[in-house]
Amino acid sequence: MIDAGWLNIGSLILGLVAWIIPTINLAGDKKQKNKKWVALTIISFSACAIAICFQIFYNLYLVKIEDFAALADTMRGVAVSSTVLVIVTILLNALTLFLYRNRDAL
């Protein structure tokens, strides 16, 4: 069985990936058309979704081992961080969509 601590590390890494991909897309060469931005946007949203799934699986692990104190202590942080992850990921990818949609029209 996989150590449940890896779920938190994986969630953090995937959350960062969800933010880094659109940031790199936005910081890229403005004159060059990046044809892969749609695929990168899908990867970014997928990383965000998997990061949140890892947190759900970690909470399931806490329920299975009946560590309700840990669950109660961490649930607010998980809810807030998941909300921030989703909102920032949507904003970054929406900005990428807006900028590249206009570039492709040129």
C-alpha positions in Angstrom: 0.0 0.0 0.0 1.2 3.5 -0.8 2.1 5.8 2.0 -0.7 8.3 2.5 1.8 11.1 2.9 2.6 10.9 -0.8 -0.9 11.9 -1.6 -0.2 15.3 0.0 3.1 15.7 -1.8 1.6 14.6 -5.1 -1.3 17.1 -4.6 1.2 19.9 -3.9 3.3 19.1 -7.0 0.2 18.8 -9.3 -1.2 22.0 -7.9 2.0 23.8 -8.8 2.0 22.2 -12.3 -1.6 23.5 -12.8 -0.3 27.0 -12.2 3.1 26.8 -13.8 1.9 25.5 -17.2 -0.3 28.6 -18.0 2.3 30.9 -16.5 4.9 29.6 -18.9 2.3 29.9 -21.7 1.7 33.5 -20.8 5.4 34.3 -20.5 6.3 32.8 -23.8 7.4 34.6 -26.9 4.6 37.0 -27.8 5.4 37.0 -31.5 5.5 33.2 -31.9 2.2 31.4 -32.2 2.1 28.5 -29.7 -0.1 25.9 -31.3 0.0 23.7 -28.1 -1.8 26.1 -25.8 -5.1 24.1 -25.9 -3.4 20.9 -24.9 -1.4 22.6 -22.2 -4.6 24.2 -20.9 -6.2 20.7 -20.7 -3.1 19.4 -18.9 -3.3 22.3 -16.4 -7.0 21.6 -15.6 -6.3 17.9 -15.3 -3.4 18.5 -12.9 -5.7 20.7 -10.8 -8.4 18.0 -10.8 -6.0 15.2 -9.8 -4.5 17.4 -7.1 -8.0 17.8 -5.5 -8.7 14.1 -5.9 -5.5 13.3 -4.0 -6.8 15.4 -1.2 -10.1 13.6 -1.2 -8.2 10.3 -1.1 -6.1 11.5 1.8 -9.3 12.5 3.7 -10.7 9.0 2.9 -7.5 7.5 4.4 -8.0 9.6 7.6 -11.6 8.3 7.9 -10.5 4.7 7.3 -7.9 4.9 10.1 -10.5 6.8 12.2 -8.2 9.8 12.8 -11.1 12.2 13.1 -9.1 14.7 15.0 -6.7 15.1 12.1 -9.6 15.3 9.7 -11.2 18.0 11.8 -7.9 19.9 12.1 -7.1 19.9 8.4 -10.5 20.1 6.6 -10.7 23.9 6.7 -7.2 24.2 5.2 -8.0 21.6 2.5 -11.2 23.5 1.6 -9.5 26.9 1.4 -6.5 25.6 -0.5 -8.7 23.6 -3.0 -10.8 26.7 -3.6 -7.7 28.9 -4.2 -6.2 26.2 -6.5 -9.4 26.1 -8.6 -9.9 29.8 -8.8 -6.2 30.6 -9.8 -6.1 27.8 -12.3 -9.3 29.0 -14.0 -8.1 32.6 -14.0 -4.7 31.7 -15.5 -6.1 29.5 -18.1 -8.9 32.0 -19.0 -6.2 34.7 -19.5 -4.3 32.2 -21.7 -7.5 31.5 -23.7 -8.2 35.3 -24.1 -4.6 36.1 -25.2 -4.1 33.1 -27.6 -7.6 33.5 -29.1 -6.7 37.0 -30.2 -3.2 35.9 -31.5 -4.7 33.1 -33.6 -7.0 35.6 -35.2 -4.1 37.7 -36.5 
